[in-house]
């Protein structure tokens, strides 16, 4: 399901440059074009990461494999330099660990702000910096508890701070390509093992990286 969605969005990304070549090359207003509602569909890549700490050692192997991701970001440009947003994304990882028998997924839900920098000489290019806070979760639907041996679902949840940077390239006033990179930092604080109640856990702060490309639809102010 995730791979199908990734391929569909990738097709949009491949087709967008062709549209860019035929679009009118007029200069957009560098501020007005980022005002109003943004809807950004994204695909990406999440490099391998490690979860360590005394609490983690009891429930999960620290090795984590790379994964592909899909996400959605919805924001509203309040000022030429500012867009608050909410975003969700999911990455699927096939590398097994001590808990997940074949695969696991990493989920994020975040609230953040995007800060734009306008270049008068290149009005179609808009660099941006992002900051966001939210929750992230490591999940496996097929896990075996190292404590009881029971099989079932496994959750590992916590909070994270994310910092990112990227650039928008406007194909036309209502459509742009978006490329960005994010680094997330925070610890996991709750764990749910198969057939067991949730409990607190203490892990080290975990660093995750997300590389994303997407298509942004700008619907403008009402």
C-alpha positions, 0 to 999 in steps of 0.5 A: 500500500505504501509503495503504491502511494509512493510510486503514484506521488513519484509520477507526479514529481516526474511530470511536474518538471515537464509542466514547468517548461511550458509554464509562463515564465513571468516573475511572481511576487516574491511575497504574495505567492506563499500566502494562503493554504498549502497542501504538500504531498511528500515521499522520502527516504529515512536512513538507518537509525539506532535506539539505545539506552538501558530501557531500549536494550530490554525490548529492541535491538538498536539496529534500524534499517533504512526505509521509504516514507510518505507524508502530508503537510498542511499549512497556511501562509500568514505572512510572506515569511511565515507558515504554521503547519501540521504534518504527518508521515510514515516510513516503512523499514524492512530490517528485522530487530529483536522485536519485529519479526519482519518489518516495522514503521516509524510515524511522526505527527508534528506542529511547526512553523516554516520561515521563508526567505525570498530571493528577488533575483530568483523569485521562483526559488524560495528557500525555507527553514522549519522547526516543529515539535510533536510525537513519534512512534515505532510500531510493529504488527508482528512482534515477539516479546523478549520478556514473555514470548507472546506475539502481537503488536509493539509500540514505542512512543516519545516526543521529538524536536525537528529542525529542517531546511529546504527549497520550493521551486514554483512551477506556477503560482499555485504549484511548486516542487518542495525538497527538504531535509529534517533532523529529529531529536528526542527520547522514547518514553513509553513502550507497549509489548505484546499482551502487556500494559503500556509502561514507561521506558527510558532510552537515550535521545535518538537522532533520525533523519528524513529526506523528502521531496514533494508537490505543493498546491497553494490554494491562496487566501480566501 
